[in-house]
Amino acid sequence: MHTAPLETWNLTKGYRFEQPQLSPPSETARNSDELFVVLAFSGGGTRAAALSYGALAQLREVKLHWDPQTRMPVDCNEADSNAAAARACRDKARSLLDEVDVISSVSGGSFTAAYYALNREQIFDEKGSFHRNFLYYPVQRDLLGHAVYYPQNWTRLRSRVEIAANDYMRNIFGTTTFAALQPKGRPYLILNSTDASAGARFEFTQEQFDLVCADLSAFPIARGVAASSAFPGLLNAMTIDSFNARKCGYRGPGYRCDATTRQCPADVLDNDWVEMAMHDANVSHRRYTAARETLAYRDPAREHLHLLDGGLADNIGLRSVLQSLNSFDRPLADIDGRTVRGGWSLLDKLDAKEVKTILVITVNARTNKKKSWDEKQAGPGTFSVINASSGVPMGNFSTETLDLLREFAQEAELNTPGQPTFYAVEVAFENLADADERTFLSGMGTNFELDPFEVHCLIDRGAKLLREATTVEGGQKSFEDVVRDELHGSITPYSPYPKACTPESGKANIGTRGHFIDVGGDFQVTRGVGPDVDDAKGGGLLVRIAKPNGFGATIGYGTQSFRVNGAPGNPAERLGTLGLRTISAGVFYARRPGRFELSVGFSGGYGFGTFKLTDDARDTFGRNGVFDVRPEATNAWVIKPNASLWHNLTSRIALNLSGAYVTARPRVQISGGLPARTVDASAVQLSTGIGIKIF
Amino acid sequence: MEFVRVTFGTTRSVRVDGAVRGQTNDIIRMQAGTHSFDLGTPKDYSPSRIMTQVTGTSLPSPMVITFTPMFAAAVTAAARSTRAGARKTTRKKQRPPMKGVKKKKKIAKKSKSATTKRHQKVR
């Protein structure tokens, strides 16, 4: 899929923070700059998405009363002395969710962030597409299904991220582009991904796209979410095109610099932060690095950018918030005599005294699974090491990012008399008071397929963790205190789901996850139905790709040995053993009631035949003067209708019992002995085996 | 985080890095590094711009940047000399040191004129 080029660089067009209105014109204004609320949603698959959803649902239950004079929340009882006025004040209640100004998200959190930014209250519709097609839906199984089942996707396996993007378009976001977000006002959505070449954060904002002369307005939101959650290995990088060589009249930061050599003119422009920052290597290395990264995107030699999961550069979505809090480096343009600002800077708003209170809520779905590596001398295996090599740095980096937020709160010297107030809270599993709940929630996997019970727990505890969160800048206040004392609001607890979310309740409530790809072995007992062959036994291997309810596919390898009758002189006696090594493939239709799965299918393949004479038969030939006996069996097609019953013992292991009717007709020839004849190897086959889920 | 106080005789808007970020005598927060300060229009202050590296400040002891008012005559004289200086600098700049550079400038000029057509004056 191609990226649309940007015709002309223009800071007043495209999806940018500085929208003409805070709320859509059709709605009553319900957002303000004075109370500035920022949400940061971390990565972590469905776990992160559900936890973020819980926080959103709780924010919706925080009610504030708005004072049009101060443009801040007010205590109705304090503001009005008479009951009627107090009632009128209370009627103006709005939720804290309506006050959210920016949502910055990564990976799994991007699903919740993007869906809310696009569909607002519809996200809470339990029959809506977010619940039905994402939160409670086995997304990753569907992704693999689309990759495996549809032949048109086989050639696109190197661009798996596009298969994912198409899936998200079909089921969750539609074909809506970022242009649809423009008229919706706040919250402003920042989806974060990682530029694979530079290792830098790449956000889906028009300011970022300006640097490569591309138009974000024509870019589907589903693709942005897919890029943000393109975990290396599972998905490949998403490619977007750079049009720098074509030019778009870019006059933003660093436009006079040589992007290839990263050199800027000696006469520094006073409104170009990149030119100034190039002198700051020893004073502010962070600013200097940001300037160099900006120039790197301007390089006309980079015709394409490759984007990976945002978690590689920032797994909690806080870096863009920190950048905004710490810096007012942003594009500027003079249009019709006024200075137009691109990007978003909370520091700008603080300096301009437009902001009175800043509230930053980070929803961090990091896990802390107990590792048993140190109990064994051998240490972690290869897969564990690969997993750790991506997870450990991401976790450490996230911790450092939170430290930077604490540092900002201290260094900026806010929350002092006459200064704006700043509160930052973190929703994280480690803040749960109950150790069992902590173990259960932080032991969940990072994937896009959780059990409904797990999703319920994450939503419920996400809301609870927000209510009980304490401010990170000093640990002095809880979120509830901030709402009550600072925002004069009230919280209704959002707690619709289970009372216990512990490993024990998990065992009792979590159903067996459906197997999607199994590998297994089986043992087959065959009973010949024709006169030519007798009973046989053999083993087999199987790879099985199954949908919970629908069509599936199998690939199998089997070995069968049939006893063939027709010895010389006594047709009822055994002549020898016919061996068939069969490679087969087939399709089946499965239904899954509970832990069981019943499937009916049909497979066909090719059997490679061998034939071995019995000693008695060889002796008989010898007695008849035939010594040069060479038994042979031709290869033959094998047809095998079958029915299977699977029992999912655990989330990993399933037992299988199958019945099949096997038909094969190889020809057996004994050179110098008997004339060639076709053997009817039709047989009823019963097999039992074990399947191990690999996905 | 750095803290700067810009002082001037009267209350004026303070431009930092090309945009208004606060008022004179107020504390302006900013990231450490090189920043440019001026008071916008009218240009009745001196110097016309201060570009300096801001570092090592705190809220109790911010960096203080001072602009002083200029008399009208001095303003006119300064404006004349600034314009003359600017012309001189521009002429000097336009002299192409190499053929390749000249070509690049032509392209830049073309794209600038296209932008101007869309009534977008870029600073």
Interface residues (C-beta under 8 A of the other chain):
Chain A: T8 W9 N10 K247 G249 R251 V268 D270 N271 D272 W273 M276 A277 H279 D280 V283 S284 R286 R287 Y288 N326 S327 F328 D329 L332 A333 D334 I335 D336 T339 R341 L347 D348 L350 D351 A352 K353 F408 E411 A412 E413 T416
Chain B: M1 V16 D17 G18 A19 V20 R21 G22 D26 I28 R29 M30 Q31 A32 G33 T34 H35 S36 D38 R49 M51 Q53 T55 S58 L59 S111 A114 T115 R118 H119 Q120 K121 V122 R123
